[in-house]
């Protein structure tokens, strides 16, 4: 029996009104409104709880806390303490309503995302005319016009125009992001200051926002280990409490107590021992943390990932595109054939590759006005390079020394050796077993990498490791600048090597692997917590990782771990307080003749306190922590 929030509020208001009438009749002016008030409380406060209890018993075969409260109230009424039973039902109804409304706040991350999605878009027809259409009707290839202040109606690519967009809804980044033609734009972000035309890349149903909503919804539905414990404990303990109250009633009768006194004491014990606070303490903290993280552009795939991140002792990082910007530049060329032809063939091979190195080569060729040579049958060899066939159907390839060795091509020419001696990444180009030349490319660390790594070290992380498929001199150049110890820099790795190395690190404790979510899927899957960076718009990255950082800001990682550790502390506080309060109430009911109203106040007050303590995490947005 599930009530809408509005009906829940109305019924709680009726129980409060009924209790006020009953109290007035008992302590001020007796009259017919006293019994009427009690009847109103038992109906408005008791029937919904009874309905929930019977539904749980029928559907899930579970004896829940609602049943305990209803039995205790009826027991109080049965021994002539109907007013005390009314107090119990009123406070239980009030606390339940407050809990539900408070927990709703923790679920508003999804509602906020949905509310930001525009309903309509300005679609441009082939003849140049513009018409307003429903955003749900947009299809890949459609062109939409964005006026200043308009929200982007669907994921796409900027066709023309130059302006700033507010991407806080997706990445959590508070500063506007400047966009040039060719840049990706995401649904629900805001065009700030220019007229832009965007080519739609995917329908609204598959947009980044839609996938974020699905992930957050799944995360909130998934059970963390602590949540599973509190639910398991609550279900079994509820049965124990009910059985214990029956045994206590029998014991009190055996000791010579009167029937009414024995039943009253059993009802007090029933209330005092109810595990409401224990059951609600963990979900209140988990849901609040998930919502706070989502607002800051960090998506956890459930409470289990959140709890595990707090326990991580070793962080392993991919280099390119994770610790570094991924904005690689060509720094040197050693061509053994005419240089323009060399660059044209290399650009043709890299035309369809997604790696930052390929993008650097394409940009360099375009800047020199060199058209990419036609290459077909492209095939990628992970952590080695790429192969294809040129217009003469000869096999051509580009990659690192492992690719050259695979092709049987020597790389000992003097010009090539000079490039290999640098601390930069070398990409060789060859045809069959002959090397045609090489280029060097260089990347630089992200501005936020050093700060984030320092924050992780200060937060007690035992070990930080860098992994790269690049040459060791390149890894040492980047790693040394970020404070990695030489023994923690691992280079020349294949995807399988990264996965095996993560497995070795896991023998000493929990390991998180941070990568791009595409090339590092095996290592992400092998780690205790896989963390993908800068995955806005990336389907593969969102699916591969346990935690998705929507922006490229490395400081979000350190902030996410601080949030995870704070959540763990709040859960421990809640469980410790709830169990201690329950023990005090039970002992008081057994040995100190605790009155039912005080048992009710202690029980409901404790429940509300643990919920409010968990909700404090909502005020911990990662967006702020990443800068603080």
C-alpha positions, 0 to 999 in steps of 0.5 A: 500500500503506497501513498502519494506524498500529498496523501501521506502529508494529509493523513499525518495532518489528520493524525496530529489533529486527532491527537490534539483533540484527544489530548484536549479532552484528557487534560483540559475539557472532557467531551465527545471530541476525545473519543472522536480524536482517538478514532481519527488517529487510529484510522488516519495513522493506523490504517496506512501502517497496517496496509503497508504491513499486510502488503509486505506480509502477503507479497514478500512474506516479511514481518516489517516494522509497520506491523510492530507499531500497529500491534503495539498501538492496539495493545496499548488501546487494549489495556486502557492506554488508548491515548498513549497508543495514539501518541505512538501512531501519530509520531510514527506517522509523522516520522515516516512522512518526514523520512519519505520526504527527506529521502525524496530529496536524495532522489532528486538528482534524476528529477533535476536532470529530467527537468533540464531536458528541453521539450522542443528544438529549432530544426533547420530544413535543407532549404534553410528554413527553421521550424520548431519540433519536439526534441523527441522527434530529432534524428541523427543528421538533423541540424538544429539552431541554438540561440543564446540562452537555449538548451541543447536539445540532443547530443551532437557536434558543433557544425558552425559558430563559436561560443561558450556552453554551460556544461554543469548539468553533465560534467559538474564543471561550473565554468563555461566551456568554449566550443569550436566547430567539430566539438561535441555538445551534450543535451541539456547544456546551455548555449550562453552567447552565440548563435550555433548550428549543431548536427544531431549525433544520436536520438534523445532516447540515447543521449548522455543525459538519458544514460545518466538518468538510467545509471543514477536510477540503477545505482539508487536501486542497487544495494550496497553491502551495508544496505543489504546488512541493514535490510537482512538485520531488520527483517530477521530482527523484526521477527525476533522482536515480535517473538520476544514481546510475546515471550516477555508477555508470558514471562511477566504473567508467570512472574505474577503481573496483572494481564494489563500491566504485562501487556503494556510492558510487552507493548513498550518493549515492542516499540523500544526494540523496533529496528527502524533506525538501523534499517533506515540509517544506511540507505539515507547515507548512500542515497544522499552521497549518490545524489551529491556525486551525481550533481558533481559530475561523478556517477557511481553504479550503486552503493557497492562502488561507493563503499569499495572506493572508500576502502581502496589502498592503491590507485593505478592510472593509465597515462595518456588521456587520463593523467595527461591531457590527451592533446598530443602534438607532433614534435618531430619527423624523420621521413625516409621517403618524401615527407608529404607522401609520408604524412599523407599515408600516415594520416590515411592510416590514422583517419579512423583511429580514436586514440589521441596520438591519431588525432595529433597526426591528423591535425598536423597533416591538416595544418600543412594542407596534406590530404590523407591518402586512401587506406582501406581494410583498417585493423587495430592491434591494441597497444601496438598500432594499426594496419591497412592496405593502400591503393596498391593493395600493399599492407601498410602499418603505423605503430610502436616498436612492437608493431614494427617487430610484428611486421619484421621491420628493422628500426635501426636507421640512424634517423630513427635511432635519434628519435628513439633516444628522445623521451617522447612517443615514437610512431613508426610508419611502414609498408610490409617489412620496410620502415618508411619513417617515424614521428615523435609526439608529446603530451603533457600532464593535466593541470589538475593531475598533480593536485589530485595525486597530492590530495590522494596521498594526503588522504591516506592512499598507500600507493599510486601507480602509473601504467602506460603502453608507451616507452619507458623514457616517456613514462618516466618523463611524465611520471617524474613530473607527477611525483611517481616513484620510478618503481611505480612507473610501468611502461611498454604494457599491453592491455593484458599486462595492465590487467595482470599488474592490477591483479598483482596489486590487488593481492595487497588490498583494494585497487582502483584503476583509472583509465579512459574506459575504452582502451583499458576495459580489461584493467577496469574490469579486473580492478575492485573499482574501475574509474573512467575519466571524461566519459561524457558522451562515451557509451563504452566508457559508461558501461565499462567502469564502476565509477564514471567521471563525466569531466576531465578534471582529475580533482573530482577523483580525489573529491569522490574518494573523500565523499566515499570515506565520509559516507562510510563514517556517516554509516558507522555513526548511524549504525552505532547510534541506532544500535546503542539507542535501541539497547538503551531503550530495551534495557530501560523498558525491561528494568526501569519501567519505561513509559510508552510515550518515552519509548515512542519518543526515543524510537521515532526521534532516533530514526529521524536523527539518523536520516538527518545525519545521512542527509548531511551528505547532500550538502557535500557536492563534489563540484565544490570539494574538487576546488577545496 
